[in-house]
Amino acid sequence: MALATMPVTGDLSSAPEPSVEQAQAAAAEQNPASQSQAGQQNPQDQTKPGSQPSLGDLGFTPQQTQADAKLQALLDKRTRMLKIHQRLGLITAFPMAATVITGPMAKAKGKNGQTITEPSTANLDFHAALGGLTTGLYFTTASYAIFSPKVPGNKRRGAIRWHEALAFIHGPGMIATPILGYMAYKQENAGEKVHGIASAHGAVAWTTISAYGVSILAVSWPIKF
């Protein structure tokens, strides 16, 4: 028995193609996970922050953002010299204090009308040696601050201003004290009681060391060697 064939009444090529919306819906049905991931990613993309502003955006020129090698070298040299200045200043304080403490040992004792006891030569020489050592260390210390490179436009503030202001007291004092001390030394060696302007040697020395000590504490407290 022969099978009957049913004729094809329509052209397959003319069948309607699925729309874009239908294709997307079909894909979503097949892979629902991808749809949920896409929904999660979109809000993040919308809230993603923009790039941070550059130095140019903030108004800095390329010349301003480049390191100044010359200025850096000047700052390094100044820092080294001022560190030496600070250390030598602390070292100088010890012979300076010893000089003031040994001052009475180099002074004649006695009042007018009484027997005057002259200091021994050893005491005079020891006191003078300490004074000479102090003077040498002091001016060496000062030279590192005076000849250190200066930074243009740098203003002194706070303790530094006090430190430099006190130098106008102990600086002249360190000049006057050895001169007055030498005058007093000559008078003592001549068997005379210290008199005249040389008698101010002790007072000037104490004023000098006081101003020097305060200037050290102003910038070096707590003291570290």
MIDOSE-1310 file (N, C-alpha, C; in nm, 2 decimals, decimal comma, always signed):
residues 225
mala	+0,09/-0,12/+0,00/+0,00/+0,00/+0,00/+0,09/+0,12/+0,00; +0,06/+0,21/-0,09/+0,15/+0,33/-0,11/+0,10/+0,44/-0,01; +0,21/+0,51/+0,05/+0,18/+0,62/+0,15/+0,15/+0,74/+0,07; +0,04/+0,81/+0,11/+0,01/+0,94/+0,05/+0,09/+1,05/+0,10
tmpv	+0,14/+1,13/+0,02/+0,22/+1,25/+0,06/+0,14/+1,37/+0,06; +0,16/+1,45/+0,16/+0,08/+1,57/+0,17/+0,16/+1,69/+0,11; +0,11/+1,75/+0,02/+0,18/+1,86/-0,05/+0,21/+1,97/+0,05; +0,32/+2,04/+0,03/+0,36/+2,16/+0,11/+0,30/+2,28/+0,05
tgdl	+0,22/+2,34/+0,12/+0,14/+2,45/+0,07/+0,21/+2,58/+0,09; +0,30/+2,59/+0,18/+0,37/+2,72/+0,21/+0,52/+2,72/+0,18; +0,58/+2,83/+0,15/+0,72/+2,84/+0,13/+0,79/+2,87/+0,26; +0,89/+2,78/+0,30/+0,96/+2,80/+0,42/+1,04/+2,93/+0,43
ssap	+1,09/+2,97/+0,32/+1,17/+3,10/+0,32/+1,09/+3,22/+0,35; +0,96/+3,20/+0,34/+0,87/+3,32/+0,37/+0,83/+3,33/+0,51; +0,87/+3,23/+0,59/+0,83/+3,23/+0,74/+0,88/+3,35/+0,81; +0,81/+3,42/+0,90/+0,86/+3,54/+0,96/+0,97/+3,51/+1,06
epsv	+1,08/+3,60/+1,05/+1,19/+3,59/+1,14/+1,16/+3,65/+1,28; +1,22/+3,59/+1,39/+1,19/+3,64/+1,52/+1,25/+3,78/+1,54; +1,18/+3,86/+1,61/+1,22/+4,00/+1,63/+1,34/+4,00/+1,74; +1,41/+4,12/+1,75/+1,52/+4,14/+1,84/+1,47/+4,12/+1,99
eqaq	+1,35/+4,17/+2,02/+1,30/+4,15/+2,15/+1,28/+4,01/+2,19; +1,22/+3,93/+2,09/+1,20/+3,79/+2,11/+1,33/+3,71/+2,13; +1,43/+3,75/+2,05/+1,56/+3,68/+2,06/+1,62/+3,71/+2,20; +1,61/+3,83/+2,25/+1,67/+3,86/+2,38/+1,59/+3,79/+2,49
aaaa	+1,46/+3,78/+2,47/+1,38/+3,71/+2,57/+1,42/+3,56/+2,57; +1,44/+3,50/+2,46/+1,48/+3,36/+2,45/+1,61/+3,34/+2,51; +1,70/+3,43/+2,49/+1,84/+3,42/+2,55/+1,83/+3,43/+2,70; +1,74/+3,52/+2,75/+1,73/+3,53/+2,89/+1,67/+3,41/+2,95
eqnp	+1,58/+3,34/+2,88/+1,52/+3,22/+2,94/+1,63/+3,11/+2,95; +1,72/+3,11/+2,84/+1,82/+3,00/+2,84/+1,93/+3,03/+2,94; +1,96/+3,15/+2,97/+2,07/+3,19/+3,06/+2,03/+3,30/+3,15; +1,95/+3,27/+3,25/+1,90/+3,38/+3,34/+2,02/+3,44/+3,43
asqs	+2,12/+3,36/+3,45/+2,23/+3,41/+3,54/+2,30/+3,53/+3,47; +2,32/+3,53/+3,34/+2,38/+3,64/+3,27/+2,30/+3,77/+3,28; +2,17/+3,75/+3,28/+2,08/+3,87/+3,29/+2,10/+3,94/+3,43; +2,11/+3,85/+3,53/+2,12/+3,91/+3,67/+2,25/+3,97/+3,69
qagq	+2,36/+3,91/+3,62/+2,49/+3,98/+3,64/+2,50/+4,11/+3,56; +2,43/+4,11/+3,45/+2,43/+4,24/+3,37/+2,36/+4,34/+3,45; +2,25/+4,30/+3,52/+2,17/+4,40/+3,60/+2,25/+4,45/+3,72; +2,34/+4,37/+3,77/+2,43/+4,41/+3,88/+2,54/+4,50/+3,84
qnpq	+2,59/+4,48/+3,72/+2,71/+4,55/+3,67/+2,67/+4,69/+3,63; +2,56/+4,71/+3,57/+2,52/+4,84/+3,52/+2,52/+4,95/+3,62; +2,46/+4,92/+3,74/+2,47/+5,03/+3,84/+2,61/+5,07/+3,88; +2,70/+4,97/+3,89/+2,84/+4,99/+3,93/+2,90/+5,08/+3,82
dqtk	+2,87/+5,05/+3,70/+2,93/+5,13/+3,59/+2,88/+5,27/+3,59; +2,76/+5,29/+3,64/+2,70/+5,42/+3,64/+2,76/+5,50/+3,76; +2,79/+5,44/+3,87/+2,84/+5,51/+3,99/+3,00/+5,50/+4,00; +3,07/+5,45/+3,90/+3,21/+5,45/+3,90/+3,27/+5,59/+3,90
pgsq	+3,36/+5,62/+4,00/+3,41/+5,76/+4,01/+3,50/+5,79/+3,89; +3,51/+5,92/+3,86/+3,60/+5,96/+3,75/+3,74/+5,96/+3,80; +3,83/+5,98/+3,71/+3,98/+5,99/+3,74/+4,01/+6,11/+3,82; +4,11/+6,10/+3,91/+4,15/+6,21/+4,00/+4,21/+6,32/+3,93
pslg	+4,20/+6,45/+3,97/+4,26/+6,56/+3,90/+4,41/+6,55/+3,91; +4,48/+6,59/+3,80/+4,62/+6,59/+3,80/+4,67/+6,72/+3,86; +4,81/+6,73/+3,87/+4,87/+6,85/+3,92/+4,85/+6,97/+3,83; +4,84/+6,94/+3,70/+4,81/+7,04/+3,60/+4,67/+7,09/+3,61
dlgf	+4,58/+7,01/+3,65/+4,44/+7,05/+3,67/+4,43/+7,14/+3,79; +4,52/+7,13/+3,89/+4,52/+7,21/+4,01/+4,60/+7,34/+3,99; +4,65/+7,36/+3,87/+4,72/+7,49/+3,84/+4,87/+7,49/+3,85; +4,93/+7,37/+3,88/+5,08/+7,37/+3,89/+5,14/+7,35/+3,75
tpqq	+5,24/+7,43/+3,72/+5,31/+7,41/+3,59/+5,41/+7,30/+3,60; +5,46/+7,25/+3,49/+5,56/+7,14/+3,49/+5,69/+7,18/+3,56; +5,72/+7,31/+3,55/+5,84/+7,36/+3,62/+5,83/+7,36/+3,77; +5,71/+7,38/+3,81/+5,68/+7,39/+3,96/+5,68/+7,25/+4,02
tqad	+5,65/+7,15/+3,94/+5,64/+7,01/+3,99/+5,77/+6,94/+3,98; +5,87/+6,99/+3,91/+6,00/+6,93/+3,90/+6,08/+6,96/+4,02; +6,16/+6,87/+4,07/+6,25/+6,89/+4,18/+6,36/+6,99/+4,14; +6,39/+7,08/+4,24/+6,50/+7,18/+4,22/+6,63/+7,12/+4,28
aklq	+6,71/+7,07/+4,20/+6,84/+7,01/+4,25/+6,93/+7,11/+4,32; +6,93/+7,23/+4,27/+7,02/+7,33/+4,33/+6,97/+7,37/+4,47; +6,84/+7,39/+4,48/+6,78/+7,42/+4,61/+6,80/+7,31/+4,71; +6,78/+7,18/+4,66/+6,80/+7,07/+4,75/+6,94/+7,05/+4,80
alld	+7,04/+7,08/+4,71/+7,18/+7,08/+4,76/+7,21/+7,19/+4,86; +7,14/+7,30/+4,84/+7,16/+7,41/+4,94/+7,10/+7,37/+5,07; +6,98/+7,31/+5,07/+6,92/+7,27/+5,20/+7,00/+7,16/+5,27; +7,06/+7,07/+5,19/+7,14/+6,96/+5,25/+7,26/+7,02/+5,32
krtr	+7,33/+7,11/+5,25/+7,45/+7,17/+5,31/+7,42/+7,25/+5,43; +7,31/+7,33/+5,43/+7,27/+7,41/+5,55/+7,23/+7,32/+5,66; +7,17/+7,21/+5,64/+7,13/+7,11/+5,74/+7,25/+7,05/+5,81; +7,35/+7,01/+5,73/+7,48/+6,96/+5,78/+7,55/+7,06/+5,87
mlki	+7,56/+7,18/+5,82/+7,64/+7,28/+5,90/+7,56/+7,32/+6,03; +7,43/+7,32/+6,03/+7,36/+7,36/+6,15/+7,36/+7,24/+6,25; +7,37/+7,12/+6,20/+7,38/+7,01/+6,29/+7,52/+7,01/+6,37; +7,62/+7,05/+6,29/+7,76/+7,06/+6,35/+7,76/+7,18/+6,45
hqrl	+7,69/+7,29/+6,41/+7,68/+7,40/+6,50/+7,61/+7,37/+6,63; +7,51/+7,29/+6,62/+7,44/+7,25/+6,74/+7,52/+7,16/+6,83; +7,59/+7,06/+6,77/+7,68/+6,97/+6,85/+7,79/+7,05/+6,92; +7,86/+7,13/+6,84/+7,97/+7,21/+6,90/+7,92/+7,31/+7,01
glit	+7,80/+7,36/+6,99/+7,74/+7,45/+7,09/+7,72/+7,38/+7,22; +7,68/+7,25/+7,22/+7,66/+7,18/+7,34/+7,80/+7,14/+7,40; +7,89/+7,11/+7,32/+8,03/+7,08/+7,37/+8,09/+7,20/+7,43; +8,07/+7,32/+7,37/+8,13/+7,44/+7,43/+8,08/+7,48/+7,56
afpm	+7,95/+7,44/+7,59/+7,89/+7,47/+7,72/+7,97/+7,42/+7,84; +8,04/+7,30/+7,82/+8,11/+7,24/+7,93/+8,24/+7,32/+7,97; +8,33/+7,35/+7,88/+8,44/+7,43/+7,93/+8,40/+7,58/+7,97; +8,29/+7,63/+7,91/+8,24/+7,76/+7,95/+8,20/+7,76/+8,09
aatv	+8,12/+7,65/+8,13/+8,08/+7,64/+8,27/+8,20/+7,62/+8,37; +8,29/+7,54/+8,32/+8,41/+7,52/+8,40/+8,49/+7,65/+8,42; +8,50/+7,73/+8,32/+8,57/+7,86/+8,33/+8,51/+7,95/+8,43; +8,37/+7,96/+8,43/+8,31/+8,04/+8,53/+8,32/+7,99/+8,67
itgp	+8,31/+7,86/+8,68/+8,32/+7,79/+8,82/+8,46/+7,81/+8,88; +8,56/+7,81/+8,79/+8,70/+7,82/+8,85/+8,74/+7,97/+8,86; +8,65/+8,06/+8,82/+8,68/+8,20/+8,83/+8,72/+8,25/+8,97; +8,65/+8,21/+9,08/+8,69/+8,25/+9,21/+8,83/+8,20/+9,25
maka	+8,88/+8,09/+9,19/+9,01/+8,04/+9,22/+9,12/+8,13/+9,17; +9,09/+8,21/+9,07/+9,19/+8,29/+9,01/+9,17/+8,44/+9,05; +9,10/+8,46/+9,16/+9,07/+8,59/+9,21/+9,14/+8,62/+9,34; +9,20/+8,73/+9,36/+9,26/+8,77/+9,48/+9,16/+8,79/+9,59
kgkn	+9,19/+8,74/+9,71/+9,09/+8,75/+9,82/+9,14/+8,84/+9,93; +9,05/+8,92/+9,98/+9,09/+9,01/+10,09/+9,03/+9,15/+10,06; +9,00/+9,23/+10,16/+8,95/+9,36/+10,14/+9,06/+9,47/+10,17; +9,03/+9,59/+10,14/+9,12/+9,70/+10,17/+9,15/+9,70/+10,32
gqti	+9,27/+9,72/+10,35/+9,31/+9,72/+10,49/+9,34/+9,58/+10,55; +9,32/+9,48/+10,47/+9,34/+9,34/+10,51/+9,45/+9,28/+10,43; +9,50/+9,17/+10,47/+9,60/+9,10/+10,39/+9,53/+9,04/+10,27; +9,59/+9,07/+10,15/+9,53/+9,02/+10,03/+9,60/+8,89/+9,99
teps	+9,52/+8,78/+9,97/+9,58/+8,66/+9,93/+9,57/+8,65/+9,78; +9,69/+8,64/+9,71/+9,69/+8,63/+9,57/+9,66/+8,49/+9,52; +9,60/+8,47/+9,41/+9,58/+8,33/+9,36/+9,71/+8,27/+9,31; +9,72/+8,14/+9,32/+9,84/+8,08/+9,27/+9,85/+8,09/+9,12
tanl	+9,98/+8,07/+9,07/+10,00/+8,08/+8,93/+9,93/+7,96/+8,86; +9,92/+7,85/+8,92/+9,86/+7,73/+8,86/+9,71/+7,76/+8,84; +9,65/+7,82/+8,94/+9,50/+7,85/+8,93/+9,48/+7,95/+8,82; +9,56/+8,06/+8,81/+9,55/+8,16/+8,71/+9,56/+8,09/+8,57
dfha	+9,67/+8,01/+8,55/+9,69/+7,95/+8,42/+9,58/+7,85/+8,38; +9,53/+7,78/+8,48/+9,42/+7,68/+8,45/+9,30/+7,76/+8,41; +9,26/+7,86/+8,48/+9,15/+7,94/+8,45/+9,16/+8,01/+8,31; +9,28/+8,06/+8,28/+9,31/+8,12/+8,15/+9,30/+8,02/+8,04
algg	+9,35/+7,90/+8,06/+9,35/+7,79/+7,96/+9,20/+7,76/+7,93; +9,12/+7,74/+8,03/+8,98/+7,71/+8,01/+8,91/+7,82/+7,93; +8,94/+7,95/+7,97/+8,88/+8,06/+7,90/+8,92/+8,06/+7,75; +9,05/+8,03/+7,72/+9,10/+8,03/+7,58/+9,03/+7,92/+7,50
lttg	+9,01/+7,80/+7,57/+8,95/+7,69/+7,50/+8,80/+7,72/+7,47; +8,74/+7,78/+7,57/+8,60/+7,82/+7,55/+8,58/+7,92/+7,44; +8,67/+8,02/+7,43/+8,66/+8,12/+7,33/+8,68/+8,06/+7,19; +8,78/+7,97/+7,18/+8,80/+7,91/+7,05/+8,68/+7,82/+7,00
lyft	+8,63/+7,74/+7,09/+8,51/+7,66/+7,06/+8,39/+7,74/+7,02; +8,37/+7,85/+7,10/+8,26/+7,94/+7,08/+8,26/+7,99/+6,94; +8,37/+8,05/+6,90/+8,37/+8,12/+6,76/+8,37/+8,02/+6,65; +8,42/+7,90/+6,68/+8,41/+7,79/+6,58/+8,27/+7,75/+6,56
tasy	+8,20/+7,74/+6,67/+8,06/+7,70/+6,67/+7,98/+7,81/+6,59; +8,00/+7,93/+6,63/+7,93/+8,04/+6,56/+7,95/+8,05/+6,41; +8,07/+8,01/+6,37/+8,11/+8,02/+6,22/+8,02/+7,92/+6,14; +7,98/+7,81/+6,20/+7,90/+7,71/+6,12/+7,76/+7,77/+6,10
aifs	+7,71/+7,85/+6,19/+7,58/+7,91/+6,17/+7,59/+8,04/+6,08; +7,69/+8,12/+6,10/+7,71/+8,24/+6,02/+7,73/+8,21/+5,87; +7,81/+8,11/+5,85/+7,85/+8,08/+5,71/+7,77/+7,97/+5,64; +7,67/+7,92/+5,71/+7,58/+7,82/+5,65/+7,49/+7,89/+5,54
pkvp	+7,46/+7,82/+5,43/+7,38/+7,89/+5,32/+7,25/+7,93/+5,37; +7,21/+8,05/+5,32/+7,08/+8,10/+5,36/+6,97/+8,07/+5,26; +6,85/+8,03/+5,30/+6,74/+7,99/+5,21/+6,66/+8,12/+5,18; +6,65/+8,15/+5,05/+6,57/+8,27/+5,02/+6,43/+8,26/+5,07
gnkr	+6,38/+8,38/+5,13/+6,25/+8,38/+5,17/+6,22/+8,31/+5,30; +6,32/+8,25/+5,36/+6,29/+8,17/+5,49/+6,29/+8,27/+5,61; +6,18/+8,27/+5,68/+6,16/+8,36/+5,79/+6,18/+8,28/+5,92; +6,24/+8,35/+6,02/+6,27/+8,29/+6,15/+6,14/+8,29/+6,23
rgai	+6,11/+8,18/+6,30/+5,99/+8,17/+6,38/+6,02/+8,11/+6,51; +5,93/+8,14/+6,61/+5,94/+8,07/+6,74/+6,07/+8,07/+6,81; +6,12/+7,95/+6,85/+6,24/+7,94/+6,93/+6,36/+7,98/+6,85; +6,36/+7,97/+6,72/+6,48/+8,02/+6,64/+6,50/+8,17/+6,66
rwhe	+6,39/+8,24/+6,66/+6,40/+8,39/+6,68/+6,47/+8,42/+6,82; +6,43/+8,35/+6,92/+6,49/+8,37/+7,05/+6,63/+8,33/+7,05; +6,66/+8,22/+6,98/+6,80/+8,17/+6,98/+6,89/+8,27/+6,91; +6,84/+8,33/+6,80/+6,93/+8,43/+6,73/+6,93/+8,57/+6,81
alaf	+6,82/+8,60/+6,88/+6,82/+8,73/+6,95/+6,92/+8,72/+7,07; +6,92/+8,61/+7,14/+7,01/+8,59/+7,25/+7,16/+8,60/+7,21; +7,18/+8,57/+7,08/+7,32/+8,58/+7,03/+7,38/+8,72/+7,04; +7,29/+8,82/+7,03/+7,33/+8,96/+7,05/+7,37/+8,99/+7,19
ihgp	+7,35/+8,90/+7,28/+7,39/+8,92/+7,42/+7,52/+8,84/+7,44; +7,51/+8,71/+7,42/+7,63/+8,62/+7,45/+7,74/+8,64/+7,35; +7,71/+8,69/+7,23/+7,82/+8,72/+7,13/+7,91/+8,83/+7,17; +7,86/+8,95/+7,20/+7,95/+9,05/+7,25/+8,01/+9,01/+7,39
gmia	+7,93/+8,94/+7,46/+7,99/+8,89/+7,59/+8,11/+8,81/+7,58; +8,11/+8,72/+7,47/+8,23/+8,63/+7,45/+8,34/+8,71/+7,39; +8,32/+8,83/+7,34/+8,43/+8,92/+7,30/+8,49/+8,99/+7,42; +8,39/+9,05/+7,50/+8,44/+9,13/+7,61/+8,50/+9,05/+7,73
tpil	+8,44/+8,93/+7,75/+8,49/+8,85/+7,87/+8,64/+8,82/+7,86; +8,69/+8,77/+7,74/+8,84/+8,74/+7,74/+8,92/+8,86/+7,75; +8,87/+8,97/+7,69/+8,95/+9,10/+7,70/+8,96/+9,14/+7,85; +8,85/+9,15/+7,92/+8,85/+9,18/+8,06/+8,92/+9,08/+8,14
gyma	+8,92/+8,96/+8,10/+8,99/+8,85/+8,18/+9,14/+8,87/+8,16; +9,18/+8,91/+8,04/+9,33/+8,93/+8,02/+9,37/+9,05/+8,10; +9,29/+9,16/+8,11/+9,33/+9,28/+8,19/+9,34/+9,24/+8,34; +9,24/+9,16/+8,38/+9,24/+9,11/+8,52/+9,36/+9,02/+8,55
ykqe	+9,40/+8,94/+8,45/+9,51/+8,85/+8,47/+9,64/+8,93/+8,48; +9,66/+9,03/+8,40/+9,78/+9,12/+8,41/+9,79/+9,19/+8,55; +9,67/+9,23/+8,60/+9,67/+9,30/+8,73/+9,71/+9,20/+8,84; +9,65/+9,08/+8,83/+9,68/+8,98/+8,93/+9,83/+8,94/+8,93
nage	+9,89/+8,92/+8,81/+10,03/+8,89/+8,80/+10,12/+9,00/+8,85; +10,07/+9,12/+8,84/+10,15/+9,23/+8,89/+10,13/+9,25/+9,04; +10,06/+9,16/+9,10/+10,04/+9,17/+9,25/+9,94/+9,27/+9,29; +9,85/+9,31/+9,20/+9,75/+9,41/+9,22/+9,62/+9,35/+9,24
kvhg	+9,53/+9,42/+9,32/+9,39/+9,37/+9,32/+9,32/+9,42/+9,20; +9,24/+9,34/+9,14/+9,17/+9,37/+9,02/+9,09/+9,50/+9,04; +9,11/+9,59/+8,95/+9,04/+9,72/+8,96/+9,00/+9,77/+8,83; +8,92/+9,88/+8,83/+8,88/+9,94/+8,70/+8,78/+9,86/+8,63
iasa	+8,78/+9,87/+8,50/+8,68/+9,80/+8,41/+8,71/+9,65/+8,42; +8,83/+9,61/+8,45/+8,86/+9,47/+8,46/+8,78/+9,40/+8,57; +8,74/+9,47/+8,67/+8,66/+9,42/+8,78/+8,52/+9,37/+8,73; +8,48/+9,41/+8,61/+8,35/+9,37/+8,56/+8,36/+9,23/+8,48
hgav	+8,48/+9,17/+8,49/+8,51/+9,05/+8,42/+8,41/+8,94/+8,46; +8,39/+8,92/+8,59/+8,31/+8,82/+8,64/+8,16/+8,84/+8,61; +8,11/+8,96/+8,62/+7,97/+8,99/+8,59/+7,94/+8,97/+8,44; +8,03/+9,01/+8,36/+8,01/+8,99/+8,21/+8,01/+8,84/+8,18
awtt	+8,10/+8,77/+8,25/+8,11/+8,62/+8,22/+7,98/+8,55/+8,26; +7,92/+8,59/+8,37/+7,80/+8,52/+8,42/+7,68/+8,56/+8,33; +7,68/+8,68/+8,28/+7,57/+8,73/+8,19/+7,58/+8,65/+8,06; +7,71/+8,63/+8,01/+7,73/+8,56/+7,89/+7,69/+8,42/+7,89
isay	+7,73/+8,35/+8,00/+7,69/+8,21/+8,01/+7,54/+8,19/+8,03; +7,48/+8,28/+8,10/+7,33/+8,27/+8,12/+7,26/+8,28/+7,99; +7,29/+8,38/+7,91/+7,23/+8,40/+7,78/+7,26/+8,28/+7,68; +7,38/+8,23/+7,69/+7,42/+8,12/+7,61/+7,34/+7,99/+7,65
gvsi	+7,32/+7,97/+7,78/+7,25/+7,85/+7,82/+7,10/+7,86/+7,78; +7,04/+7,98/+7,79/+6,90/+7,99/+7,75/+6,89/+7,97/+7,60; +6,98/+8,02/+7,52/+6,98/+8,01/+7,38/+6,99/+7,86/+7,33; +7,06/+7,78/+7,41/+7,07/+7,64/+7,38/+6,94/+7,57/+7,41
lavs	+6,89/+7,60/+7,53/+6,76/+7,53/+7,57/+6,65/+7,57/+7,47; +6,65/+7,69/+7,41/+6,54/+7,73/+7,32/+6,53/+7,64/+7,20; +6,64/+7,59/+7,15/+6,63/+7,51/+7,03/+6,67/+7,36/+7,05; +6,73/+7,33/+7,16/+6,78/+7,19/+7,18/+6,71/+7,11/+7,29
wpik	+6,60/+7,16/+7,34/+6,54/+7,08/+7,45/+6,43/+6,99/+7,39; +6,43/+6,86/+7,43/+6,53/+6,80/+7,52/+6,66/+6,78/+7,45; +6,77/+6,79/+7,53/+6,90/+6,79/+7,47/+6,94/+6,65/+7,43; +6,98/+6,64/+7,30/+7,03/+6,51/+7,25/+7,16/+6,53/+7,18
f	+7,26/+6,45/+7,21/+7,39/+6,46/+7,14/+7,40/+6,38/+7,01
